[in-house]
Amino acid sequence: MRSSATRSAVRVAGLYLIVGVIWIALTDPLLARLVGDPHLLTQMQSYKGWVFVLGTSVAFFLLMKQEFIHAERAEAEERSATSRMSDFMEMVGEAIVAIDSAQRIVVFNKGAETVFGYSAEEVIGRPLDILLPESMADGHRPLVSAFARSQDTSRRMGERQQVRARRKDGTVFPAEASISKFGRAAEMLYVVMLIDITERMRAQQALLDSEKRYRKLFEDLPVALYRTSAEGTILDANNALAQMLGYPDRDTLLAASVRDLFADSKDRQHEIDLASQNQVVRNQEVVLRRLDGSSIWALDHFRVVANETGKAEYFEGSLEDITERKRAEQKLRFLSTHDSLTSLYNRSFFEEEAARMARGRELPISVVMADVDGLKATNDTQGHEAGDELLRRTTDVLRAAFRAEDVIARIGGDEFAVLLPGTDPESARQALDRVRIELRAQNLAHPGPALDISVGSATAERGERLNDALKQADAEMYREKSARRSDGTGAPPAG
Protein backbone atom coordinates (compact mmCIF):
# COMPACT_ATOMS: atom_id res chain seq x y z
CA MET A 1 0.00 0.00 0.00
CA ARG A 2 2.77 2.46 0.97
CA SER A 3 4.89 1.71 -2.11
CA SER A 4 1.83 2.21 -4.31
CA ALA A 5 1.21 5.67 -2.75
CA THR A 6 4.87 6.61 -3.23
CA ARG A 7 4.74 5.63 -6.87
CA SER A 8 1.63 7.71 -7.36
CA ALA A 9 3.23 10.75 -5.66
CA VAL A 10 6.37 10.45 -7.78
CA ARG A 11 4.25 10.14 -10.92
CA VAL A 12 2.27 13.31 -10.07
CA ALA A 13 5.40 15.29 -9.14
CA GLY A 14 7.18 14.22 -12.29
CA LEU A 15 4.20 15.13 -14.45
CA TYR A 16 3.96 18.55 -12.77
CA LEU A 17 7.69 19.15 -13.34
CA ILE A 18 7.50 18.13 -17.00
CA VAL A 19 4.43 20.27 -17.69
CA GLY A 20 6.00 23.28 -15.91
CA VAL A 21 9.24 22.99 -17.86
CA ILE A 22 7.40 22.65 -21.16
CA TRP A 23 5.10 25.58 -20.37
CA ILE A 24 7.96 27.89 -19.47
CA ALA A 25 10.12 26.73 -22.36
CA LEU A 26 7.36 27.37 -24.92
CA THR A 27 5.54 30.43 -23.60
CA ASP A 28 8.39 32.67 -22.46
CA PRO A 29 10.15 32.94 -25.90
CA LEU A 30 6.77 33.24 -27.63
CA LEU A 31 5.67 36.17 -25.44
CA ALA A 32 9.06 37.87 -25.85
CA ARG A 33 8.60 37.87 -29.65
CA LEU A 34 4.95 38.88 -29.66
CA VAL A 35 5.03 41.60 -26.98
CA GLY A 36 7.59 44.33 -27.16
CA ASP A 37 6.23 46.51 -24.37
CA PRO A 38 7.94 45.50 -21.13
CA HIS A 39 4.95 46.56 -19.01
CA LEU A 40 2.57 44.53 -21.16
CA LEU A 41 5.00 41.62 -21.18
CA THR A 42 5.00 41.58 -17.39
CA GLN A 43 1.22 41.68 -17.34
CA MET A 44 0.99 38.87 -19.93
CA GLN A 45 3.41 36.70 -17.94
CA SER A 46 1.19 37.16 -14.89
CA TYR A 47 -1.83 36.05 -16.93
CA LYS A 48 0.26 33.13 -18.22
CA GLY A 49 1.02 32.06 -14.61
CA TRP A 50 -2.69 32.14 -13.76
CA VAL A 51 -3.48 30.08 -16.84
CA PHE A 52 -0.81 27.56 -15.86
CA VAL A 53 -2.13 27.37 -12.30
CA LEU A 54 -5.71 26.96 -13.56
CA GLY A 55 -4.72 24.36 -16.14
CA THR A 56 -2.57 22.33 -13.80
CA SER A 57 -5.27 22.52 -11.11
CA VAL A 58 -7.80 21.01 -13.52
CA ALA A 59 -5.26 18.42 -14.62
CA PHE A 60 -4.31 17.60 -11.04
CA PHE A 61 -8.00 17.35 -10.09
CA LEU A 62 -8.70 14.89 -12.86
CA LEU A 63 -5.53 12.94 -12.15
CA MET A 64 -6.03 12.77 -8.39
CA LYS A 65 -9.67 11.86 -8.86
CA GLN A 66 -8.57 8.90 -10.96
CA GLU A 67 -5.98 7.90 -8.34
CA PHE A 68 -8.53 8.16 -5.56
CA ILE A 69 -10.98 6.05 -7.55
CA HIS A 70 -8.30 3.38 -8.01
CA ALA A 71 -7.39 3.58 -4.33
CA GLU A 72 -11.03 3.27 -3.26
CA ARG A 73 -11.50 0.28 -5.52
CA ALA A 74 -8.34 -1.37 -4.22
CA GLU A 75 -9.38 -0.66 -0.65
CA ALA A 76 -12.86 -2.04 -1.30
CA GLU A 77 -11.41 -5.13 -2.91
CA GLU A 78 -9.04 -5.55 0.01
CA ARG A 79 -11.92 -5.14 2.47
CA SER A 80 -13.96 -7.65 0.47
CA ALA A 81 -11.08 -10.12 0.35
CA THR A 82 -10.46 -9.60 4.04
CA SER A 83 -14.14 -10.08 4.74
CA ARG A 84 -14.22 -13.27 2.66
CA MET A 85 -11.10 -14.57 4.38
CA SER A 86 -12.56 -13.67 7.74
CA ASP A 87 -15.80 -15.46 6.88
CA PHE A 88 -13.81 -18.46 5.70
CA MET A 89 -11.74 -18.49 8.86
CA GLU A 90 -14.88 -18.36 10.96
CA MET A 91 -16.36 -21.28 9.02
CA VAL A 92 -13.29 -23.47 9.54
CA GLY A 93 -13.56 -25.63 12.67
CA GLU A 94 -9.82 -25.59 13.38
CA ALA A 95 -8.16 -22.77 15.27
CA ILE A 96 -6.82 -20.10 12.91
CA VAL A 97 -4.56 -17.33 14.16
CA ALA A 98 -3.02 -14.68 11.88
CA ILE A 99 -0.14 -12.43 12.95
CA ASP A 100 1.56 -9.51 11.26
CA SER A 101 5.27 -8.95 10.74
CA ALA A 102 5.56 -7.70 14.33
CA GLN A 103 4.07 -11.01 15.43
CA ARG A 104 0.95 -9.38 16.80
CA ILE A 105 -2.38 -11.16 16.49
CA VAL A 106 -4.64 -9.71 13.78
CA VAL A 107 -7.06 -12.62 13.23
CA PHE A 108 -8.49 -14.97 15.87
CA ASN A 109 -11.38 -17.14 14.68
CA LYS A 110 -14.09 -19.00 16.61
CA GLY A 111 -12.06 -22.21 16.49
CA ALA A 112 -9.17 -20.41 18.16
CA GLU A 113 -11.52 -19.00 20.81
CA THR A 114 -12.71 -22.54 21.58
CA VAL A 115 -9.21 -24.00 21.75
CA PHE A 116 -7.46 -21.21 23.68
CA GLY A 117 -10.35 -19.94 25.83
CA TYR A 118 -9.81 -16.31 24.79
CA SER A 119 -12.28 -14.13 22.92
CA ALA A 120 -11.05 -12.41 19.78
CA GLU A 121 -11.37 -8.99 21.49
CA GLU A 122 -8.98 -10.13 24.24
CA VAL A 123 -6.13 -11.06 21.91
CA ILE A 124 -6.37 -8.92 18.74
CA GLY A 125 -3.36 -6.59 18.70
CA ARG A 126 -1.52 -8.46 21.43
CA PRO A 127 1.75 -10.39 20.89
CA LEU A 128 1.58 -14.03 19.89
CA ASP A 129 3.52 -14.83 23.09
CA ILE A 130 0.28 -14.97 25.12
CA LEU A 131 -0.61 -18.19 23.25
CA LEU A 132 2.76 -19.85 23.87
CA PRO A 133 4.37 -21.41 26.97
CA GLU A 134 6.90 -19.08 28.55
CA SER A 135 9.68 -21.53 27.72
CA MET A 136 8.87 -21.30 23.99
CA ALA A 137 8.08 -17.61 23.58
CA ASP A 138 11.65 -16.40 23.04
CA GLY A 139 12.56 -19.23 20.72
CA HIS A 140 9.47 -18.88 18.55
CA ARG A 141 10.24 -15.40 17.19
CA PRO A 142 13.46 -16.42 15.38
CA LEU A 143 11.60 -19.33 13.80
CA VAL A 144 8.94 -17.03 12.33
CA SER A 145 11.62 -14.62 11.13
CA ALA A 146 13.52 -17.46 9.46
CA PHE A 147 10.29 -18.60 7.78
CA ALA A 148 9.72 -15.05 6.53
CA ARG A 149 13.15 -15.01 4.88
CA SER A 150 12.78 -18.50 3.36
CA GLN A 151 11.43 -19.25 -0.10
CA ASP A 152 8.68 -21.40 1.38
CA THR A 153 5.16 -20.01 1.34
CA SER A 154 3.70 -22.67 3.63
CA ARG A 155 4.58 -25.57 5.88
CA ARG A 156 1.95 -28.25 6.21
CA MET A 157 1.12 -30.29 9.28
CA GLY A 158 3.53 -33.15 9.70
CA GLU A 159 6.42 -31.17 8.15
CA ARG A 160 7.48 -29.87 11.53
CA GLN A 161 7.64 -31.20 15.05
CA GLN A 162 4.64 -30.95 17.31
CA VAL A 163 4.27 -27.60 19.07
CA ARG A 164 2.98 -26.74 22.51
CA ALA A 165 0.51 -23.93 23.14
CA ARG A 166 -0.99 -22.24 26.21
CA ARG A 167 -4.63 -21.68 27.02
CA LYS A 168 -6.08 -18.68 28.85
CA ASP A 169 -6.12 -20.65 32.12
CA GLY A 170 -2.38 -21.32 31.77
CA THR A 171 -2.60 -25.01 30.83
CA VAL A 172 -0.16 -26.12 28.16
CA PHE A 173 -1.35 -28.56 25.48
CA PRO A 174 0.17 -30.35 22.48
CA ALA A 175 -0.84 -29.26 18.99
CA GLU A 176 -0.10 -29.70 15.31
CA ALA A 177 0.17 -26.57 13.23
CA SER A 178 0.59 -25.43 9.64
CA ILE A 179 1.70 -21.93 8.69
CA SER A 180 1.38 -19.88 5.51
CA LYS A 181 2.58 -16.41 4.65
CA PHE A 182 1.01 -13.72 2.44
CA GLY A 183 2.32 -10.35 1.24
CA ARG A 184 5.80 -8.89 1.29
CA ALA A 185 8.28 -7.51 3.81
CA ALA A 186 6.64 -5.26 6.41
CA GLU A 187 3.17 -6.11 5.09
CA MET A 188 3.71 -9.87 5.54
CA LEU A 189 0.81 -11.76 7.13
CA TYR A 190 1.33 -15.18 8.74
CA VAL A 191 -1.68 -17.49 9.06
CA VAL A 192 -1.42 -20.44 11.44
CA MET A 193 -3.92 -23.33 11.45
CA LEU A 194 -3.71 -25.27 14.69
CA ILE A 195 -5.26 -28.53 15.92
CA ASP A 196 -5.41 -29.50 19.58
CA ILE A 197 -4.11 -33.08 19.73
CA THR A 198 -4.47 -33.56 23.49
CA GLU A 199 -7.03 -36.36 23.13
CA ARG A 200 -5.02 -38.01 20.36
CA MET A 201 -1.89 -37.93 22.53
CA ARG A 202 -3.84 -39.37 25.45
CA ALA A 203 -5.18 -42.14 23.23
CA GLN A 204 -1.69 -42.84 21.89
CA GLN A 205 -0.27 -42.92 25.41
CA ALA A 206 -3.08 -45.20 26.54
CA LEU A 207 -2.30 -47.47 23.59
CA LEU A 208 1.40 -47.47 24.46
CA ASP A 209 0.61 -48.24 28.09
CA SER A 210 -1.70 -51.04 26.98
CA GLU A 211 0.96 -52.45 24.67
CA LYS A 212 3.51 -52.32 27.50
CA ARG A 213 1.14 -54.15 29.81
CA TYR A 214 0.39 -56.70 27.10
CA ARG A 215 4.09 -57.13 26.34
CA LYS A 216 4.92 -57.62 30.01
CA LEU A 217 2.04 -60.08 30.39
CA PHE A 218 3.10 -61.86 27.20
CA GLU A 219 6.74 -62.13 28.26
CA ASP A 220 6.16 -63.04 31.92
CA LEU A 221 3.15 -65.33 31.60
CA PRO A 222 4.14 -68.90 32.59
CA VAL A 223 2.22 -70.24 29.58
CA ALA A 224 4.35 -70.70 26.44
CA LEU A 225 3.09 -68.26 23.78
CA TYR A 226 4.18 -67.67 20.19
CA ARG A 227 3.39 -65.95 16.90
CA THR A 228 4.78 -67.32 13.61
CA SER A 229 4.42 -66.35 9.97
CA ALA A 230 2.74 -68.66 7.48
CA GLU A 231 6.19 -69.17 5.90
CA GLY A 232 7.72 -70.47 9.14
CA THR A 233 9.42 -67.44 10.68
CA ILE A 234 9.11 -67.06 14.46
CA LEU A 235 7.74 -63.52 14.81
CA ASP A 236 7.41 -63.49 18.58
CA ALA A 237 7.74 -65.83 21.55
CA ASN A 238 7.84 -65.42 25.30
CA ASN A 239 10.31 -66.55 27.92
CA ALA A 240 8.17 -69.52 28.95
CA LEU A 241 8.44 -71.01 25.45
CA ALA A 242 12.21 -70.43 25.39
CA GLN A 243 12.54 -72.27 28.70
CA MET A 244 10.29 -75.10 27.53
CA LEU A 245 12.45 -75.66 24.46
CA GLY A 246 15.75 -75.27 26.31
CA TYR A 247 16.83 -71.98 24.71
CA PRO A 248 18.87 -69.56 26.87
CA ASP A 249 16.56 -66.63 26.06
CA ARG A 250 13.75 -65.59 23.73
CA ASP A 251 16.11 -63.75 21.35
CA THR A 252 17.96 -66.99 20.64
CA LEU A 253 14.64 -68.71 20.05
CA LEU A 254 13.53 -65.95 17.65
CA ALA A 255 16.63 -66.63 15.55
CA ALA A 256 15.45 -70.21 14.95
CA SER A 257 12.78 -71.24 12.46
CA VAL A 258 9.55 -73.13 13.01
CA ARG A 259 10.94 -76.13 11.11
CA ASP A 260 13.76 -76.38 13.66
CA LEU A 261 11.22 -76.90 16.45
CA PHE A 262 9.31 -79.86 15.01
CA ALA A 263 10.82 -83.29 15.60
CA ASP A 264 8.70 -84.60 12.71
CA SER A 265 8.03 -82.33 9.72
CA LYS A 266 4.75 -84.18 9.19
CA ASP A 267 3.40 -82.60 12.39
CA ARG A 268 4.07 -79.12 10.97
CA GLN A 269 2.41 -79.97 7.66
CA HIS A 270 -0.55 -81.47 9.49
CA GLU A 271 -1.05 -78.22 11.41
CA ILE A 272 -0.90 -76.21 8.17
CA ASP A 273 -3.53 -78.52 6.67
CA LEU A 274 -5.73 -78.07 9.75
CA ALA A 275 -5.30 -74.30 9.57
CA SER A 276 -6.57 -74.28 5.98
CA GLN A 277 -9.82 -75.81 7.22
CA ASN A 278 -10.25 -74.20 10.65
CA GLN A 279 -9.51 -70.72 11.93
CA VAL A 280 -9.00 -72.05 15.47
CA VAL A 281 -7.26 -75.37 16.23
CA ARG A 282 -7.22 -76.79 19.76
CA ASN A 283 -5.59 -79.73 21.53
CA GLN A 284 -3.25 -80.64 18.69
CA GLU A 285 -0.55 -83.01 19.99
CA VAL A 286 2.90 -82.46 18.46
CA VAL A 287 6.44 -83.62 19.20
CA LEU A 288 8.88 -80.71 19.49
CA ARG A 289 12.66 -80.71 19.37
CA ARG A 290 14.53 -78.91 22.14
CA LEU A 291 17.79 -77.03 21.55
CA ASP A 292 19.80 -79.97 22.94
CA GLY A 293 18.15 -82.36 20.44
CA SER A 294 15.84 -84.07 22.92
CA SER A 295 12.11 -84.28 22.21
CA ILE A 296 9.06 -83.29 24.21
CA TRP A 297 5.35 -83.75 23.71
CA ALA A 298 3.30 -80.54 23.55
CA LEU A 299 -0.35 -79.63 23.23
CA ASP A 300 -0.77 -76.85 20.64
CA HIS A 301 -3.69 -74.42 20.68
CA PHE A 302 -3.55 -71.79 17.93
CA ARG A 303 -5.58 -69.58 15.64
CA VAL A 304 -4.99 -68.39 12.11
CA VAL A 305 -4.98 -64.66 11.33
CA ALA A 306 -5.75 -63.95 7.67
CA ASN A 307 -5.16 -60.80 5.61
CA GLU A 308 -7.75 -58.91 3.53
CA THR A 309 -7.63 -61.52 0.78
CA GLY A 310 -8.30 -64.38 3.20
CA LYS A 311 -4.77 -65.78 2.95
CA ALA A 312 -3.18 -66.97 6.21
CA GLU A 313 -0.79 -64.26 7.38
CA TYR A 314 0.40 -65.62 10.71
CA PHE A 315 -0.37 -68.14 13.45
CA GLU A 316 -0.51 -67.33 17.13
CA GLY A 317 -1.13 -69.65 20.02
CA SER A 318 0.10 -71.41 23.12
CA LEU A 319 2.00 -74.62 23.81
CA GLU A 320 1.66 -76.85 26.86
CA ASP A 321 4.36 -79.37 27.76
CA ILE A 322 2.54 -82.68 28.20
CA THR A 323 5.61 -84.91 28.17
CA GLU A 324 5.05 -86.21 31.69
CA ARG A 325 1.39 -86.84 30.97
CA LYS A 326 2.27 -88.71 27.77
CA ARG A 327 4.80 -90.79 29.67
CA ALA A 328 2.19 -91.57 32.30
CA GLU A 329 -0.31 -92.47 29.58
CA GLN A 330 2.25 -94.67 27.85
CA LYS A 331 3.08 -96.31 31.16
CA LEU A 332 -0.59 -96.94 31.88
CA ARG A 333 -1.08 -98.23 28.35
CA PHE A 334 1.97 -100.47 28.76
CA LEU A 335 0.70 -101.77 32.09
CA SER A 336 -2.72 -102.41 30.62
CA THR A 337 -1.26 -104.50 27.79
CA HIS A 338 1.86 -106.04 29.37
CA ASP A 339 2.69 -108.46 32.15
CA SER A 340 4.32 -106.61 35.04
CA LEU A 341 6.89 -109.33 35.80
CA THR A 342 8.15 -110.24 32.32
CA SER A 343 7.13 -107.10 30.35
CA LEU A 344 5.67 -109.41 27.73
CA TYR A 345 2.15 -108.82 26.45
CA ASN A 346 -0.59 -109.97 28.82
CA ARG A 347 -3.49 -112.31 28.17
CA SER A 348 -5.96 -109.50 27.40
CA PHE A 349 -3.75 -108.02 24.69
CA PHE A 350 -2.97 -111.46 23.29
CA GLU A 351 -6.66 -112.25 22.92
CA GLU A 352 -7.35 -108.88 21.23
CA GLU A 353 -4.50 -109.48 18.77
CA ALA A 354 -5.68 -113.01 18.10
CA ALA A 355 -9.19 -111.74 17.35
CA ARG A 356 -7.80 -109.01 15.13
CA MET A 357 -5.62 -111.44 13.17
CA ALA A 358 -8.54 -113.87 12.85
CA ARG A 359 -10.55 -111.11 11.17
CA GLY A 360 -7.68 -110.10 8.93
CA ARG A 361 -5.97 -111.62 5.93
CA GLU A 362 -2.63 -112.63 7.42
CA LEU A 363 -3.08 -116.36 6.90
CA PRO A 364 -1.37 -118.64 7.51
CA ILE A 365 -1.06 -117.82 11.22
CA SER A 366 0.88 -120.15 13.50
CA VAL A 367 0.52 -120.37 17.26
CA VAL A 368 3.12 -121.56 19.78
CA MET A 369 2.13 -122.47 23.31
CA ALA A 370 4.79 -122.83 26.05
CA ASP A 371 4.65 -123.91 29.68
CA VAL A 372 7.36 -123.73 32.38
CA ASP A 373 7.76 -127.18 33.89
CA GLY A 374 7.98 -127.50 37.65
CA LEU A 375 7.20 -123.84 38.42
CA LYS A 376 4.86 -124.69 41.30
CA ALA A 377 7.42 -127.04 42.88
CA THR A 378 10.11 -124.36 42.62
CA ASN A 379 7.82 -121.81 44.27
CA ASP A 380 7.00 -124.27 47.05
CA THR A 381 10.57 -125.42 47.75
CA GLN A 382 12.72 -122.38 46.85
CA GLY A 383 10.32 -119.48 47.14
CA HIS A 384 8.53 -117.21 44.69
CA GLU A 385 11.67 -115.22 43.92
CA ALA A 386 13.23 -118.39 42.45
CA GLY A 387 10.02 -119.05 40.52
CA ASP A 388 9.98 -115.47 39.20
CA GLU A 389 13.56 -115.93 38.03
CA LEU A 390 12.48 -118.97 35.99
CA LEU A 391 9.74 -116.87 34.36
CA ARG A 392 12.22 -114.12 33.51
CA ARG A 393 14.64 -116.66 32.02
CA THR A 394 11.76 -118.11 29.96
CA THR A 395 11.06 -114.61 28.67
CA ASP A 396 14.71 -114.27 27.53
CA VAL A 397 14.47 -117.59 25.68
CA LEU A 398 11.26 -116.66 23.87
CA ARG A 399 12.47 -113.16 22.93
CA ALA A 400 15.64 -114.65 21.42
CA ALA A 401 13.74 -117.34 19.50
CA PHE A 402 11.02 -115.28 17.85
CA ARG A 403 10.83 -112.31 15.48
CA ALA A 404 10.07 -108.71 16.44
CA GLU A 405 6.70 -108.84 14.68
CA ASP A 406 5.62 -111.98 16.59
CA VAL A 407 3.29 -111.39 19.54
CA ILE A 408 4.79 -113.02 22.67
CA ALA A 409 2.52 -113.04 25.73
CA ARG A 410 2.35 -114.48 29.23
CA ILE A 411 -1.24 -115.69 29.41
CA GLY A 412 -1.15 -117.45 32.81
CA GLY A 413 1.03 -118.21 35.82
CA ASP A 414 3.41 -120.55 33.94
CA GLU A 415 1.86 -120.34 30.45
CA PHE A 416 3.13 -118.40 27.46
CA ALA A 417 1.70 -118.06 23.94
CA VAL A 418 3.09 -116.66 20.69
CA LEU A 419 1.24 -115.51 17.55
CA LEU A 420 3.31 -115.82 14.35
CA PRO A 421 1.53 -114.02 11.46
CA GLY A 422 2.31 -115.24 7.95
CA THR A 423 4.00 -118.43 9.25
CA ASP A 424 3.33 -121.91 7.79
CA PRO A 425 3.65 -125.22 9.75
CA GLU A 426 7.25 -125.82 8.70
CA SER A 427 8.35 -122.36 9.80
CA ALA A 428 6.49 -122.88 13.09
CA ARG A 429 8.45 -126.13 13.73
CA GLN A 430 11.67 -124.26 12.99
CA ALA A 431 10.62 -121.69 15.57
CA LEU A 432 10.21 -124.50 18.14
CA ASP A 433 13.71 -125.71 17.30
CA ARG A 434 15.02 -122.21 17.99
CA VAL A 435 13.26 -122.26 21.36
CA ARG A 436 15.00 -125.52 22.30
CA ILE A 437 18.37 -124.21 21.13
CA GLU A 438 17.97 -120.99 23.16
CA LEU A 439 16.79 -123.05 26.14
CA ARG A 440 19.99 -125.16 26.12
CA ALA A 441 22.09 -121.97 25.83
CA GLN A 442 20.18 -120.47 28.73
CA ASN A 443 20.81 -123.49 30.95
CA LEU A 444 24.51 -123.52 30.08
CA ALA A 445 24.76 -119.85 31.02
CA HIS A 446 22.96 -120.39 34.36
CA PRO A 447 24.45 -123.18 36.55
CA GLY A 448 22.06 -124.70 39.03
CA PRO A 449 18.49 -125.93 38.55
CA ALA A 450 17.76 -126.31 34.84
CA LEU A 451 14.92 -124.45 33.14
CA ASP A 452 12.48 -126.82 31.44
CA ILE A 453 9.89 -125.55 28.93
CA SER A 454 7.27 -127.62 27.13
CA VAL A 455 6.19 -126.22 23.75
CA GLY A 456 3.64 -126.99 21.07
CA SER A 457 2.59 -125.35 17.78
CA ALA A 458 -0.28 -125.37 15.28
CA THR A 459 -1.16 -123.38 12.16
CA ALA A 460 -4.44 -121.86 10.99
CA GLU A 461 -4.37 -121.96 7.22
CA ARG A 462 -7.03 -120.98 4.70
CA GLY A 463 -10.49 -121.99 5.91
CA GLU A 464 -9.28 -122.91 9.43
CA ARG A 465 -10.12 -120.99 12.61
CA LEU A 466 -7.41 -119.51 14.77
CA ASN A 467 -9.15 -120.68 17.94
CA ASP A 468 -8.83 -124.26 16.72
CA ALA A 469 -5.11 -123.73 16.12
CA LEU A 470 -4.75 -122.40 19.67
CA LYS A 471 -6.37 -125.54 21.08
CA GLN A 472 -4.18 -127.78 18.89
CA ALA A 473 -0.99 -126.00 19.97
CA ASP A 474 -2.04 -126.26 23.60
CA ALA A 475 -2.75 -129.99 23.19
CA GLU A 476 0.64 -130.54 21.50
CA MET A 477 2.38 -128.70 24.31
CA TYR A 478 0.72 -130.94 26.92
CA ARG A 479 1.65 -134.06 24.94
CA GLU A 480 5.29 -132.97 25.09
CA LYS A 481 4.98 -132.27 28.81
CA SER A 482 3.42 -135.76 29.38
CA ALA A 483 6.08 -137.45 27.26
CA ARG A 484 8.83 -135.81 29.31
CA ARG A 485 7.24 -137.00 32.53
CA SER A 486 6.82 -140.51 31.17
CA ASP A 487 10.43 -141.06 30.19
CA GLY A 488 11.65 -139.29 33.35
CA THR A 489 14.43 -137.48 31.55
CA GLY A 490 12.93 -134.03 31.68
CA ALA A 491 14.61 -133.29 28.36
CA PRO A 492 12.60 -131.99 25.43
CA PRO A 493 12.24 -134.27 22.42
CA ALA A 494 14.63 -133.81 19.53
CA GLY A 495 13.45 -131.27 16.97
Secondary structure, DSSP 8 states (H G I E B T S, - for coil): -HHHHHHHHHHHHHHHHHHHHHHHHHHHHHHHHH---HHHHHHHHHHHHHHHHHHHHHHHHHHHHHHHHHHHHHHHHHHHHHHHHHHHHHH-SSEEEEE-TT-BEEEE-HHHHHHH---HHHHTTSBGGGGS-HHHHHHHHHHHHHHHHSS-SEE-TTSS--EEEE-TTS-EEEEEEEEEEES-GGG-EEEEEEEE-HHHHHHHHHHHHHHHHHHHHHHH-SSEEEEEETTSBEEEE-HHHHHHTT-SSHHHHHTSBHHHHBSSHHHHHHHHHHHHH-SEEEEEEEEEE-TTS-EEEEEEEEEEEE-TTS-EEEEEEEEEE-HHHHHHHHHHHHHHHB-TTT-SB-HHHHHHHHHHHHHTT--SEEEEEEEETTHHHHHHHH-HHHHHHHHHHHHHHHHHHS-TTSEEEE-SSSEEEEEEET--HHHHHHHHHHHHHHHHHHHHHS-SS---EEEEEEEE-TT--HHHHHHHHHHHHHHHHHHHHHHS-------
